[in-house]
Each structure stands twice: as structure tokens, then as C-alpha cells.
Amino acid sequence: MSAHCQLTGSRPGFGNAISHSHRRTSRRFDPNIQTKRYWLPGEARHVRLRLSAKAIKTVDAIGVEAAVARIRARGVKV
């Protein structure tokens, strides 16, 4: 799967790796994607989400119900 976060939508960034001799080669900056399983009390089931480390902290702050509502508002099936 592609490295993107379901909550924040962050995707890989692209740039150049610059060597000591200053030669440039292309590289990608991947977000720190983790798979995390949460209990969704409103639906009485677990959901498995692919989130960045920043999004995991956001879920801890706003709660899993609000986070899943935001993900579904983006059009992602949970």
C-alpha cells in the first residue's frame, strides 16, 4: 500500500539526496506510518487504521469516535 495517513492525508514528499561531492539523486521522505487498532464503542467493534505518528497523537487528543468521523468525511471507508 502507499504510504499515506488515513486521518491527516499526509503522503510522501520528494526531494534530492545531496552527497559530499554535491551530486543530487532523487529520494522520498515517507511519513511515519503505523498500523494501530482501536476499539470503536459506538459500533462495538475494533477498527484498524493506518496512521502517521502525528495522527496517533491527534486520536489520543480528540478521541477515536471523532477521528473516525473525520476519516469518513474525507471519503475513506473504515
Backbone bond lengths (Angstrom), bond angles and torsions (degrees), N, CA, C in turn:
res aa  C-N    CA-C-N  psi(-1)  N-CA   C-N-CA  omega(-1)  CA-C   N-CA-C  phi
1 M - - - 1.458 - - 1.519 109.63 -
2 S 1.319 114.71 156.59 1.454 118.19 178.83 1.521 109.84 -73.63
3 A 1.302 115.26 152.88 1.469 120.75 -176.73 1.528 108.71 -84.67
4 H 1.337 116.65 83.68 1.456 119.39 174.25 1.523 109.53 -139.03
5 C 1.327 114.44 151.34 1.458 122.32 -176.12 1.522 109.47 -89.19
6 Q 1.327 116.82 135.72 1.459 120.38 -179.97 1.523 112.35 -72.22
7 L 1.322 118.29 -28.83 1.462 121.13 -176.34 1.523 111.99 -88.63
8 T 1.315 117.53 -53.14 1.464 120.57 -175.83 1.517 112.71 -90.68
9 G 1.328 117.05 -19.97 1.455 119.80 -179.43 1.514 113.90 77.33
10 S 1.334 118.15 11.62 1.462 119.85 -178.87 1.517 109.93 -67.80
11 R 1.318 116.13 136.73 1.457 124.49 -177.44 1.512 108.84 -124.79
12 P 1.329 117.58 170.67 1.466 118.80 179.54 1.529 111.66 -62.18
13 G 1.330 114.30 144.14 1.448 121.02 172.14 1.519 108.23 -101.99
14 F 1.306 116.52 155.19 1.452 120.22 -177.16 1.519 109.64 -120.91
15 G 1.322 115.41 147.05 1.453 120.67 -179.51 1.509 109.57 -164.89
16 N 1.311 115.43 -156.48 1.455 121.48 -178.38 1.517 110.59 -121.18
17 A 1.334 115.42 140.51 1.454 121.27 167.62 1.522 106.12 -91.89
18 I 1.315 117.04 127.69 1.459 121.00 -176.63 1.520 108.37 -110.85
19 S 1.326 116.56 119.43 1.456 121.53 -177.83 1.526 110.49 -80.40
20 H 1.327 115.46 178.43 1.462 121.18 179.01 1.532 110.99 -61.15
21 S 1.323 115.99 -36.04 1.465 119.98 178.88 1.524 112.17 -82.54
22 H 1.317 116.86 4.10 1.469 125.68 176.76 1.525 113.20 72.32
23 R 1.328 117.18 23.10 1.464 120.05 171.86 1.524 107.90 -77.87
24 R 1.306 115.96 140.44 1.459 120.62 -178.57 1.524 110.30 -106.59
25 T 1.312 115.67 129.48 1.460 122.17 171.76 1.520 107.67 -127.48
26 S 1.327 115.69 148.17 1.468 118.46 -175.54 1.523 110.40 -74.79
27 R 1.311 115.10 148.30 1.459 122.76 177.53 1.515 108.67 -148.54
28 R 1.332 115.86 169.68 1.454 119.09 176.56 1.526 110.09 -127.20
29 F 1.308 114.64 145.40 1.460 122.70 178.10 1.525 106.86 -103.56
30 D 1.345 117.09 102.70 1.454 120.94 -177.92 1.528 110.71 -84.78
31 P 1.342 117.14 142.05 1.469 119.02 172.25 1.524 110.00 -70.62
32 N 1.322 115.91 156.45 1.461 121.99 -178.21 1.531 108.98 -80.19
33 I 1.345 116.31 85.11 1.466 122.14 -175.05 1.526 110.06 -88.68
34 Q 1.331 115.26 130.10 1.461 122.67 177.95 1.533 107.86 -126.46
35 T 1.308 116.97 148.03 1.462 121.72 172.64 1.523 107.60 -96.78
36 K 1.334 116.15 123.84 1.460 120.65 -175.90 1.526 108.60 -131.33
37 R 1.317 115.59 140.00 1.455 121.79 -179.41 1.518 109.37 -107.11
38 Y 1.326 116.56 127.43 1.462 122.36 -179.00 1.522 109.48 -121.94
39 W 1.338 115.34 148.82 1.456 121.24 172.08 1.518 108.18 -86.74
40 L 1.322 115.97 125.84 1.457 122.41 179.88 1.521 108.00 -103.38
41 P 1.353 118.33 97.55 1.465 119.76 -172.95 1.518 113.83 -65.24
42 G 1.332 118.51 -30.84 1.462 120.48 -178.95 1.517 112.84 -64.21
43 E 1.329 116.78 -29.93 1.463 120.97 -179.50 1.526 112.21 -109.81
44 A 1.325 117.23 -0.23 1.470 124.45 179.13 1.525 111.58 53.68
45 R 1.328 116.28 48.49 1.457 121.20 178.63 1.527 109.62 -154.33
46 H 1.329 115.09 165.40 1.458 120.53 174.86 1.522 109.39 -90.09
47 V 1.336 115.92 148.14 1.461 121.55 172.25 1.522 107.63 -124.59
48 R 1.303 116.10 140.52 1.463 121.78 177.48 1.521 107.86 -107.02
49 L 1.331 116.04 119.77 1.455 121.62 -175.73 1.518 110.43 -117.11
50 R 1.333 116.28 144.91 1.462 122.61 173.40 1.531 107.12 -100.52
51 L 1.330 115.65 104.35 1.459 121.56 -172.01 1.516 110.79 -124.03
52 S 1.336 115.20 152.33 1.455 120.05 170.66 1.522 108.19 -78.85
53 A 1.321 116.42 165.40 1.465 120.52 -179.68 1.529 110.60 -61.49
54 K 1.326 117.21 -36.23 1.462 120.89 177.49 1.530 110.62 -65.91
55 A 1.329 117.37 -38.90 1.461 120.83 -179.30 1.525 111.57 -69.34
56 I 1.330 117.98 -31.54 1.467 120.42 176.53 1.522 109.65 -63.24
57 K 1.330 117.05 -40.20 1.465 120.43 176.16 1.526 110.81 -66.22
58 T 1.330 117.51 -35.09 1.460 121.32 177.71 1.527 110.43 -65.80
59 V 1.333 117.57 -41.56 1.469 121.02 178.05 1.522 109.48 -62.99
60 D 1.330 117.63 -39.64 1.465 120.43 177.54 1.524 111.29 -62.46
61 A 1.325 117.08 -32.93 1.459 120.67 -177.39 1.528 112.23 -80.94
62 I 1.333 118.17 -44.62 1.468 120.23 -173.55 1.518 113.30 -97.54
63 G 1.315 118.24 -16.06 1.460 121.50 -179.08 1.513 111.70 97.87
64 V 1.311 114.80 154.87 1.463 120.02 -174.10 1.531 111.40 -72.75
65 E 1.329 118.43 -33.30 1.472 120.65 179.28 1.524 111.12 -63.11
66 A 1.328 117.17 -46.03 1.459 120.98 179.48 1.523 111.28 -67.67
67 A 1.325 116.50 -36.05 1.463 120.32 179.31 1.521 110.87 -65.97
68 V 1.338 117.34 -43.58 1.463 120.55 178.55 1.524 110.45 -65.77
69 A 1.322 117.52 -34.50 1.467 120.63 176.49 1.526 110.50 -64.14
70 R 1.341 117.41 -40.20 1.471 120.86 177.27 1.522 111.35 -66.10
71 I 1.342 116.14 -39.57 1.464 119.62 179.66 1.521 110.00 -64.78
72 R 1.325 117.05 -42.88 1.463 119.93 179.23 1.519 111.59 -68.54
73 A 1.333 117.94 -29.66 1.464 120.45 176.71 1.526 111.26 -67.55
74 R 1.333 116.69 -26.96 1.468 120.37 176.30 1.509 111.73 -77.90
75 G 1.350 117.88 -8.33 1.451 121.63 178.69 1.511 114.54 93.17
76 V 1.330 117.51 14.85 1.461 121.77 179.30 1.523 108.78 -94.29
77 K 1.320 116.79 133.27 1.460 121.03 179.01 1.515 110.05 -78.76
78 V 1.337 116.74 131.74 1.462 122.10 179.03 1.509 108.70 -118.95
